[in-house]
Structures are given as C-alpha cells and as structure tokens.
Amino acid sequence: VFTALSYYVVGHGISFGTPSTPFMGQGGFPADGGFNGLDDVESSVLYSKYIFQLSFAATSTTIVSGCVAMRLRFSIYMLYSFVAVIFYSFVAHWTWADDGFLNKMGAHDFAGGGPVHIFGGVNGLVATIFLGPRKGRFDGTRPISDFFPSSPTSQCFGLLSLWWGWIGFNCGSSFGITDDRWVVAIRCAVTTVNSTVGGGLASLLYTSWRTKGRLIIPEHVINGILGSLVAITPACASTHTYDAFPIGMVGALVALSINAFLCHRGIDDPVGAIGVHAGSGVWGLLSVGLFADSQLVGITVANGLFRGGGFKLLGLQTISILCAVGWALLWSTGFFYFVGVAVSRDWKDPRKGLRVHPEEEERGADWYLHGVMDHQAYNDDLEKTMNASNRDDSSSSGSLGLDDHIVGYGSEDGDGGECTSVPLSTGRSSQQSRNSTSPDGEICRGVPMRK
C-alpha cells in the first residue's frame, strides 16, 4: 500500500521522469498520463512501464520485512515502506534511465541486482543491526527450538512461487517481444533456470557438508536457490546459457556462507535475506564483468574479463556496487536512527523506539496486531489456564483433569472473538518439547551445524 503510493506520487518520476539529470528525474510527478499532457497511447505506454517498475520497487522494500521479523514496530515499517521507495528510485535512475550516470558510463544491470537486491539487502542489514537480535536468540535464555522454522512446507511453497515469478521478472525486463526483444527474453528464461540448477546442486553439497551427510536442511536449499536467482538477475541477458551454471553455484554459496557468518556474529536475520540479496547481488553484478559477451543479440554491453574485454567492465560493475551499497548505508542509517530516537526520545537508544514492546515480542506480533495465535502459543496458554484452574478447584472432586479440559479462546472479554474448542494433547508437554535440544552439537538458525 505505502510502496505503491510513494512510487506513484514521487518514485517513478525520480526514476524515469523527464526532464532529468544523470542523478535523478525531475518530472512526471505523479505517474499519470493526463496530468503530464500525454495522449491515450502515450499514457498506456507510461502505465505499462510504471506497473512493471512498481513491482521492482516493492520487491526492494519487502526484502527488509524478513530481516526485521518479530521486532520492528509495524507503524515504523509502514513509514519505511513509503520512504525507502523514494531512495530506491535514485539507484534505479542511475542504473536504467537513458541519462543515468551509471548507465552512461557503460555499467550493465539487466534486471535489478543493484537497485533491488543490493539496496534492499543492505537496508535489511542496517535495520537488523539497529534492532538487535530477537529476545533469547543468542544469549541462551530461550531454547533453540523456539527459533526453528515453523513451516518448511510454506517455505518450499514460497520458493516455488518466487522461482517461477523470477522468470517473469527477468524476461519481462526486455520490455516486449518485438524486434530482437523476444530473443533476449527467451535467453533470460534459460539462463535463469540454469542458474538455479547450479545453485540447487551447490546447496545440496553445502547442506550435506554442514550436517556431515546426515540431513538435507530445507532452509539451506531454499536460500541457496534464491541466491542463485539473485546472482543471475543482473547477468541474465548478457551471458551465455552455460555461463549461468557457475554463476548460480557461486551465488548460492555466497548467500549461505554470508548467512552463516552473520549468525555466528550475532546478527539475527530470521530468513537469511541479507546473504541472499546483498551478498548474491554483489556477486551477480561482478559476474557481468566476468562473463558478459558483447556479441549476444539484443543487448548493448562490453565484453567481460573472460571474453577478452579486460577489467574495464568489471571496474564499472564495482562502481555500481559501491554506489548502491553506499547510498543504502547513508539513507537507512539516518532513517532508523532518527526515527528510533524520535519515538524513544533518547538519542542514545534508538533501539528502544524501533522495537515492539517486550510482551508483544514474547507473545508474537501476529496476536497483538491481528488476533492470530499460533499452535504453540495456544497450547502454552491452555496449559497455564488449566494449571490455574486445577489449583483453584483442587478441593472439588468434580474438577476436570488437565487432559480432559476443553476451552475456547477469542477476545479477552469473551464476546468478540470466534471460539474454538481444542483439547490439550496428552503425553509430553509443549514446554518439554520446546526445551529439547538437538544431539548434533552447535545449532545456528535452528539447524544442526558442522563443528
């Protein structure tokens, strides 16, 4: 909602508006054809570009949501979603606008490795550092089982959705199928899929190594494949289909290695978005400087290092990386610091203003914001209710036992919520299950890790 509002009113004009400078667009506010004096056909062209570019802007913004899960105040995330799009639009202009300074220099980023993934991933890193880890994540005050992924099935379904959606992103960046554009689009489709083949194979080897051949951890494979998708994003049109295999393999390993490093450094990224987007995004831009082939039909790009082009393109790609990283660090550090201070009213403690209340974090924002209680929290509440009930009725011979009691839950006063009757399961208690530890030694991010 806030991303679309911001991009319509301000962002698209900064990215692609006219007149413009190498730094930013200075017209086209808002992105409306009639408002800018365009006829019906010209307006339709504008809208087709706008709606596609909006999806890129929204993707860059939502990357941060995974990094700050369960800690950031929802109101601050809404504000972030509005403001981040404005700063994203500058990087998009530098990269894709005809007179953007990176584009004019000859840097190449076909589908958003810098504006979308590096920019969003670095924003997520800054936000995560400002927020600090989830309560009990690294200090041993909560069992590691509290941080296990709650639904690997949902994770895999999400991967499948992103996997095929990514083909649309990369192919769609040709902006049509006329002339040679269809050649570019279909090449992007094959390089995108081939990259995930390389990334998937590398992920399987990685998870086998980390668990000494015992397990295939879903999160390893999922984030590895996502890392390969990010890596091929800037290079999908400028490289051969067989180049995509090593690009995807390295992208997967970069994502997984960075996530493991951050975890062991006490930086809590619940979904691994920093390694996937920032890390693999950097590798993706560098891979253009290595593998790009100027002879491929439909694109204008210099030869990479492996095609006899020397270090020129690789240097330009490095400049693109530095611009995206530096811009993200500059604005996001200021945003999270000043917003945190404004809320906490303590210039020394912006974290207090950024994070949700401790009780809200303990119980879960889903409950406080949406009235949604997860199964584990429900069982915990049920157990507490029954323990209190048994103490109060201990003298009554007719009181129900813990295993027999059935209660409903809804609103606090019992009038406004839907009541669901669920018996507490017998056997091992939920608390015992939560406090169990893995026999595999050190655990980071809820999966057994290699010593």
Secondary structure by P-SEA (a helix, b strand, c coil): caaaaaaacccccccccccccccccccccccccccccccaaaaaaaaaaaaaaaaaaaaaaacccccccccccaaaaaaaaaaaaaaaaaaaaaccccccccccccccccccccccaaaaaaaaaaaaaaaccccccccccccccccccccaaaaaaaaaaaaaaaaaaaaacccccccaaaaaaaaaaaaaaaaaaaaaaaaaaaaaaaaccccccaaaaaaaaaaaaaaaccccccccccaaaaaaaaaaaaaaaaaaaaaaaccccccccccccaaaaaaaaaaaacbbbcccccccccccccccccaaaaaaaaaaaaaaaaaaaaaaaaaaaaaaaaaacccccccccccccaaaaaacccccccccccaaaaaaaaaaaaaaaaaaacccccccccccccccccccccccbbbbbbcccccccaaaaaacccccccccccccccc
